[in-house]
């Protein structure tokens, strides 16, 4: 279980783009970040 947590932390860390997720998901993440920045 701890291994999963570490993986999630590595994948979803904000200071660098996720490297081990599909490109489509990366695009969705980018759009989500842009939306969050617009909304405040």
PQR file with spaces between the fields and no chain letter, atoms N, CA, C, O and H, PARSE charges and radii, in Angstrom:
ATOM       1  N    UNK     1       0.836   -1.208    0.000 -0.4000 1.5000
ATOM       2  CA   UNK     1       0.000    0.000    0.000 -0.0000 2.0000
ATOM       3  C    UNK     1       0.877    1.267    0.000  0.5500 1.7000
ATOM       4  O    UNK     1       0.583    2.252   -0.678 -0.5500 1.4000
ATOM       5  N    UNK     2       1.937    1.203    0.768 -0.4000 1.5000
ATOM       6  CA   UNK     2       2.819    2.365    0.824 -0.0000 2.0000
ATOM       7  C    UNK     2       3.443    2.656   -0.540  0.5500 1.7000
ATOM       8  O    UNK     2       3.644    3.811   -0.916 -0.5500 1.4000
ATOM       9  H    UNK     2       2.176    0.403    1.318  0.4000 1.0000
ATOM      10  N    UNK     3       3.742    1.586   -1.267 -0.4000 1.5000
ATOM      11  CA   UNK     3       4.331    1.746   -2.596 -0.0000 2.0000
ATOM      12  C    UNK     3       3.386    2.521   -3.517  0.5500 1.7000
ATOM      13  O    UNK     3       3.823    3.382   -4.281 -0.5500 1.4000
ATOM      14  H    UNK     3       3.579    0.648   -0.961  0.4000 1.0000
ATOM      15  N    UNK     4       2.099    2.214   -3.439 -0.4000 1.5000
ATOM      16  CA   UNK     4       1.103    2.908   -4.260 -0.0000 2.0000
ATOM      17  C    UNK     4       1.086    4.395   -3.917  0.5500 1.7000
ATOM      18  O    UNK     4       1.068    5.245   -4.807 -0.5500 1.4000
ATOM      19  H    UNK     4       1.744    1.515   -2.818  0.4000 1.0000
ATOM      20  N    UNK     5       1.091    4.699   -2.627 -0.4000 1.5000
ATOM      21  CA   UNK     5       1.087    6.100   -2.202 -0.0000 2.0000
ATOM      22  C    UNK     5       2.285    6.853   -2.777  0.5500 1.7000
ATOM      23  O    UNK     5       2.151    7.976   -3.263 -0.5500 1.4000
ATOM      24  H    UNK     5       1.106    4.008   -1.904  0.4000 1.0000
ATOM      25  N    UNK     6       3.448    6.226   -2.715 -0.4000 1.5000
ATOM      26  CA   UNK     6       4.652    6.879   -3.235 -0.0000 2.0000
ATOM      27  C    UNK     6       4.540    7.091   -4.738  0.5500 1.7000
ATOM      28  O    UNK     6       4.962    8.124   -5.260 -0.5500 1.4000
ATOM      29  H    UNK     6       3.557    5.314   -2.320  0.4000 1.0000
ATOM      30  N    UNK     7       3.971    6.111   -5.432 -0.4000 1.5000
ATOM      31  CA   UNK     7       3.787    6.254   -6.876 -0.0000 2.0000
ATOM      32  C    UNK     7       2.845    7.410   -7.186  0.5500 1.7000
ATOM      33  O    UNK     7       3.118    8.218   -8.073 -0.5500 1.4000
ATOM      34  H    UNK     7       3.629    5.272   -5.008  0.4000 1.0000
ATOM      35  N    UNK     8       1.748    7.486   -6.462 -0.4000 1.5000
ATOM      36  CA   UNK     8       0.796    8.570   -6.679 -0.0000 2.0000
ATOM      37  C    UNK     8       1.459    9.917   -6.432  0.5500 1.7000
ATOM      38  O    UNK     8       1.274   10.866   -7.194 -0.5500 1.4000
ATOM      39  H    UNK     8       1.526    6.829   -5.741  0.4000 1.0000
ATOM      40  N    UNK     9       2.224    9.983   -5.370 -0.4000 1.5000
ATOM      41  CA   UNK     9       2.883   11.245   -5.053 -0.0000 2.0000
ATOM      42  C    UNK     9       3.833   11.636   -6.176  0.5500 1.7000
ATOM      43  O    UNK     9       3.943   12.807   -6.538 -0.5500 1.4000
ATOM      44  H    UNK     9       2.374    9.211   -4.751  0.4000 1.0000
ATOM      45  N    UNK    10       4.522   10.625   -6.724 -0.4000 1.5000
ATOM      46  CA   UNK    10       5.468   10.906   -7.799 -0.0000 2.0000
ATOM      47  C    UNK    10       4.719   11.346   -9.064  0.5500 1.7000
ATOM      48  O    UNK    10       5.173   12.234   -9.785 -0.5500 1.4000
ATOM      49  H    UNK    10       4.433    9.674   -6.429  0.4000 1.0000
ATOM      50  N    UNK    11       3.573   10.715   -9.322 -0.4000 1.5000
ATOM      51  CA   UNK    11       2.835   11.020  -10.551 -0.0000 2.0000
ATOM      52  C    UNK    11       2.157   12.385  -10.460  0.5500 1.7000
ATOM      53  O    UNK    11       2.155   13.148  -11.426 -0.5500 1.4000
ATOM      54  H    UNK    11       3.204    9.993   -8.736  0.4000 1.0000
ATOM      55  N    UNK    12       1.585   12.686   -9.304 -0.4000 1.5000
ATOM      56  CA   UNK    12       0.733   13.865   -9.203 -0.0000 2.0000
ATOM      57  C    UNK    12       1.416   15.069   -8.582  0.5500 1.7000
ATOM      58  O    UNK    12       0.765   16.072   -8.289 -0.5500 1.4000
ATOM      59  H    UNK    12       1.587   12.066   -8.519  0.4000 1.0000
ATOM      60  N    UNK    13       2.738   14.978   -8.376 -0.4000 1.5000
ATOM      61  CA   UNK    13       3.442   16.129   -7.825 -0.0000 2.0000
ATOM      62  C    UNK    13       3.281   17.317   -8.769  0.5500 1.7000
ATOM      63  O    UNK    13       3.394   17.161   -9.985 -0.5500 1.4000
ATOM      64  H    UNK    13       3.267   14.163   -8.614  0.4000 1.0000
ATOM      65  N    UNK    14       3.019   18.497   -8.223 -0.4000 1.5000
ATOM      66  CA   UNK    14       2.660   19.648   -9.049 -0.0000 2.0000
ATOM      67  C    UNK    14       3.855   20.318   -9.710  0.5500 1.7000
ATOM      68  O    UNK    14       3.696   20.984  -10.734 -0.5500 1.4000
ATOM      69  H    UNK    14       2.928   18.624   -7.236  0.4000 1.0000
ATOM      70  N    UNK    15       5.052   20.156   -9.148 -0.4000 1.5000
ATOM      71  CA   UNK    15       6.177   20.943   -9.646 -0.0000 2.0000
ATOM      72  C    UNK    15       6.768   20.376  -10.934  0.5500 1.7000
ATOM      73  O    UNK    15       7.639   21.006  -11.534 -0.5500 1.4000
ATOM      74  H    UNK    15       5.182   19.615   -8.317  0.4000 1.0000
ATOM      75  N    UNK    16       6.320   19.208  -11.369 -0.4000 1.5000
ATOM      76  CA   UNK    16       6.780   18.672  -12.647 -0.0000 2.0000
ATOM      77  C    UNK    16       5.650   17.909  -13.320  0.5500 1.7000
ATOM      78  O    UNK    16       4.818   17.313  -12.636 -0.5500 1.4000
ATOM      79  H    UNK    16       5.613   18.696  -10.882  0.4000 1.0000
ATOM      80  N    UNK    17       5.604   17.916  -14.656 -0.4000 1.5000
ATOM      81  CA   UNK    17       4.529   17.219  -15.359 -0.0000 2.0000
ATOM      82  C    UNK    17       4.625   15.719  -15.139  0.5500 1.7000
ATOM      83  O    UNK    17       5.729   15.177  -15.076 -0.5500 1.4000
ATOM      84  H    UNK    17       6.280   18.400  -15.211  0.4000 1.0000
ATOM      85  N    UNK    18       3.506   15.045  -15.024 -0.4000 1.5000
ATOM      86  CA   UNK    18       3.515   13.593  -14.851 -0.0000 2.0000
ATOM      87  C    UNK    18       4.154   12.918  -16.059  0.5500 1.7000
ATOM      88  O    UNK    18       3.858   13.269  -17.201 -0.5500 1.4000
ATOM      89  H    UNK    18       2.609   15.485  -15.075  0.4000 1.0000
ATOM      90  N    UNK    19       5.016   11.966  -15.811 -0.4000 1.5000
ATOM      91  CA   UNK    19       5.733   11.336  -16.917 -0.0000 2.0000
ATOM      92  C    UNK    19       5.151    9.985  -17.279  0.5500 1.7000
ATOM      93  O    UNK    19       5.230    9.567  -18.435 -0.5500 1.4000
ATOM      94  H    UNK    19       5.257   11.681  -14.883  0.4000 1.0000
ATOM      95  N    UNK    20       4.564    9.292  -16.308 -0.4000 1.5000
ATOM      96  CA   UNK    20       4.112    7.929  -16.591 -0.0000 2.0000
ATOM      97  C    UNK    20       2.587    7.839  -16.666  0.5500 1.7000
ATOM      98  O    UNK    20       1.986    6.890  -16.164 -0.5500 1.4000
ATOM      99  H    UNK    20       4.500    9.631  -15.369  0.4000 1.0000
ATOM     100  N    UNK    21       1.973    8.837  -17.300 -0.4000 1.5000
ATOM     101  CA   UNK    21       0.544    8.768  -17.593 -0.0000 2.0000
ATOM     102  C    UNK    21       0.363    8.940  -19.097  0.5500 1.7000
ATOM     103  O    UNK    21       1.204    9.557  -19.751 -0.5500 1.4000
ATOM     104  H    UNK    21       2.462    9.608  -17.709  0.4000 1.0000
ATOM     105  N    UNK    22      -0.718    8.404  -19.653 -0.4000 1.5000
ATOM     106  CA   UNK    22      -0.965    8.525  -21.096 -0.0000 2.0000
ATOM     107  C    UNK    22      -1.065    9.989  -21.529  0.5500 1.7000
ATOM     108  O    UNK    22      -1.456   10.856  -20.747 -0.5500 1.4000
ATOM     109  H    UNK    22      -1.401    7.903  -19.122  0.4000 1.0000
ATOM     110  N    UNK    23      -0.707   10.247  -22.786 -0.4000 1.5000
ATOM     111  CA   UNK    23      -0.710   11.615  -23.300 -0.0000 2.0000
ATOM     112  C    UNK    23      -2.085   12.255  -23.199  0.5500 1.7000
ATOM     113  O    UNK    23      -2.207   13.441  -22.892 -0.5500 1.4000
ATOM     114  H    UNK    23      -0.390    9.543  -23.422  0.4000 1.0000
ATOM     115  N    UNK    24      -3.114   11.467  -23.459 -0.4000 1.5000
ATOM     116  CA   UNK    24      -4.468   12.000  -23.411 -0.0000 2.0000
ATOM     117  C    UNK    24      -4.776   12.527  -22.018  0.5500 1.7000
ATOM     118  O    UNK    24      -5.373   13.591  -21.857 -0.5500 1.4000
ATOM     119  H    UNK    24      -3.015   10.504  -23.708  0.4000 1.0000
ATOM     120  N    UNK    25      -4.360   11.765  -21.017 -0.4000 1.5000
ATOM     121  CA   UNK    25      -4.601   12.180  -19.643 -0.0000 2.0000
ATOM     122  C    UNK    25      -3.784   13.421  -19.314  0.5500 1.7000
ATOM     123  O    UNK    25      -4.240   14.296  -18.578 -0.5500 1.4000
ATOM     124  H    UNK    25      -3.875   10.901  -21.148  0.4000 1.0000
ATOM     125  N    UNK    26      -2.575   13.494  -19.863 -0.4000 1.5000
ATOM     126  CA   UNK    26      -1.735   14.677  -19.656 -0.0000 2.0000
ATOM     127  C    UNK    26      -2.440   15.922  -20.180  0.5500 1.7000
ATOM     128  O    UNK    26      -2.450   16.963  -19.523 -0.5500 1.4000
ATOM     129  H    UNK    26      -2.204   12.783  -20.462  0.4000 1.0000
ATOM     130  N    UNK    27      -3.029   15.807  -21.367 -0.4000 1.5000
ATOM     131  CA   UNK    27      -3.735   16.949  -21.959 -0.0000 2.0000
ATOM     132  C    UNK    27      -4.883   17.376  -21.052  0.5500 1.7000
ATOM     133  O    UNK    27      -5.084   18.567  -20.813 -0.5500 1.4000
ATOM     134  H    UNK    27      -3.021   14.962  -21.900  0.4000 1.0000
ATOM     135  N    UNK    28      -5.641   16.391  -20.543 -0.4000 1.5000
ATOM     136  CA   UNK    28      -6.742   16.713  -19.639 -0.0000 2.0000
ATOM     137  C    UNK    28      -6.229   17.421  -18.392  0.5500 1.7000
ATOM     138  O    UNK    28      -6.836   18.384  -17.925 -0.5500 1.4000
ATOM     139  H    UNK    28      -5.477   15.424  -20.737  0.4000 1.0000
ATOM     140  N    UNK    29      -5.110   16.943  -17.856 -0.4000 1.5000
ATOM     141  CA   UNK    29      -4.531   17.567  -16.670 -0.0000 2.0000
ATOM     142  C    UNK    29      -4.171   19.019  -16.946  0.5500 1.7000
ATOM     143  O    UNK    29      -4.450   19.898  -16.130 -0.5500 1.4000
ATOM     144  H    UNK    29      -4.617   16.160  -18.236  0.4000 1.0000
ATOM     145  N    UNK    30      -3.553   19.272  -18.093 -0.4000 1.5000
ATOM     146  CA   UNK    30      -3.173   20.634  -18.448 -0.0000 2.0000
ATOM     147  C    UNK    30      -4.402   21.534  -18.534  0.5500 1.7000
ATOM     148  O    UNK    30      -4.387   22.655  -18.026 -0.5500 1.4000
ATOM     149  H    UNK    30      -3.327   18.558  -18.756  0.4000 1.0000
ATOM     150  N    UNK    31      -5.462   21.050  -19.172 -0.4000 1.5000
ATOM     151  CA   UNK    31      -6.685   21.838  -19.286 -0.0000 2.0000
ATOM     152  C    UNK    31      -7.259   22.126  -17.909  0.5500 1.7000
ATOM     153  O    UNK    31      -7.731   23.232  -17.645 -0.5500 1.4000
ATOM     154  H    UNK    31      -5.475   20.139  -19.585  0.4000 1.0000
ATOM     155  N    UNK    32      -7.218   21.131  -17.031 -0.4000 1.5000
ATOM     156  CA   UNK    32      -7.734   21.301  -15.681 -0.0000 2.0000
ATOM     157  C    UNK    32      -6.944   22.380  -14.947  0.5500 1.7000
ATOM     158  O    UNK    32      -7.527   23.231  -14.274 -0.5500 1.4000
ATOM     159  H    UNK    32      -6.835   20.232  -17.244  0.4000 1.0000
ATOM     160  N    UNK    33      -5.614   22.346  -15.077 -0.4000 1.5000
ATOM     161  CA   UNK    33      -4.776   23.348  -14.417 -0.0000 2.0000
ATOM     162  C    UNK    33      -5.096   24.738  -14.946  0.5500 1.7000
ATOM     163  O    UNK    33      -5.208   25.687  -14.170 -0.5500 1.4000
ATOM     164  H    UNK    33      -5.141   21.655  -15.624  0.4000 1.0000
ATOM     165  N    UNK    34      -5.245   24.864  -16.268 -0.4000 1.5000
ATOM     166  CA   UNK    34      -5.577   26.159  -16.857 -0.0000 2.0000
ATOM     167  C    UNK    34      -6.903   26.669  -16.311  0.5500 1.7000
ATOM     168  O    UNK    34      -7.029   27.845  -15.970 -0.5500 1.4000
ATOM     169  H    UNK    34      -5.154   24.093  -16.898  0.4000 1.0000
ATOM     170  N    UNK    35      -7.885   25.788  -16.230 -0.4000 1.5000
ATOM     171  CA   UNK    35      -9.199   26.168  -15.724 -0.0000 2.0000
ATOM     172  C    UNK    35      -9.091   26.640  -14.277  0.5500 1.7000
ATOM     173  O    UNK    35      -9.690   27.649  -13.903 -0.5500 1.4000
ATOM     174  H    UNK    35      -7.782   24.833  -16.508  0.4000 1.0000
ATOM     175  N    UNK    36      -8.330   25.911  -13.466 -0.4000 1.5000
ATOM     176  CA   UNK    36      -8.167   26.301  -12.071 -0.0000 2.0000
ATOM     177  C    UNK    36      -7.519   27.673  -11.963  0.5500 1.7000
ATOM     178  O    UNK    36      -7.922   28.480  -11.126 -0.5500 1.4000
ATOM     179  H    UNK    36      -7.844   25.091  -13.769  0.4000 1.0000
ATOM     180  N    UNK    37      -6.529   27.947  -12.791 -0.4000 1.5000
ATOM     181  CA   UNK    37      -5.856   29.240  -12.755 -0.0000 2.0000
ATOM     182  C    UNK    37      -6.815   30.352  -13.168  0.5500 1.7000
ATOM     183  O    UNK    37      -6.791   31.438  -12.591 -0.5500 1.4000
ATOM     184  H    UNK    37      -6.202   27.290  -13.471  0.4000 1.0000
ATOM     185  N    UNK    38      -7.658   30.086  -14.163 -0.4000 1.5000
ATOM     186  CA   UNK    38      -8.633   31.094  -14.592 -0.0000 2.0000
ATOM     187  C    UNK    38      -9.657   31.364  -13.493  0.5500 1.7000
ATOM     188  O    UNK    38     -10.018   32.512  -13.232 -0.5500 1.4000
ATOM     189  H    UNK    38      -7.678   29.204  -14.633  0.4000 1.0000
ATOM     190  N    UNK    39     -10.123   30.278  -12.847 -0.4000 1.5000
ATOM     191  CA   UNK    39     -11.183   30.432  -11.855 -0.0000 2.0000
ATOM     192  C    UNK    39     -10.679   31.053  -10.560  0.5500 1.7000
ATOM     193  O    UNK    39     -11.477   31.529   -9.752 -0.5500 1.4000
ATOM     194  H    UNK    39      -9.830   29.346  -13.059  0.4000 1.0000
ATOM     195  N    UNK    40      -9.378   31.054  -10.356 -0.4000 1.5000
ATOM     196  CA   UNK    40      -8.869   31.757   -9.204 -0.0000 2.0000
ATOM     197  C    UNK    40      -8.100   30.894   -8.260  0.5500 1.7000
ATOM     198  O    UNK    40      -7.613   31.377   -7.238 -0.5500 1.4000
ATOM     199  H    UNK    40      -8.731   30.668  -11.012  0.4000 1.0000
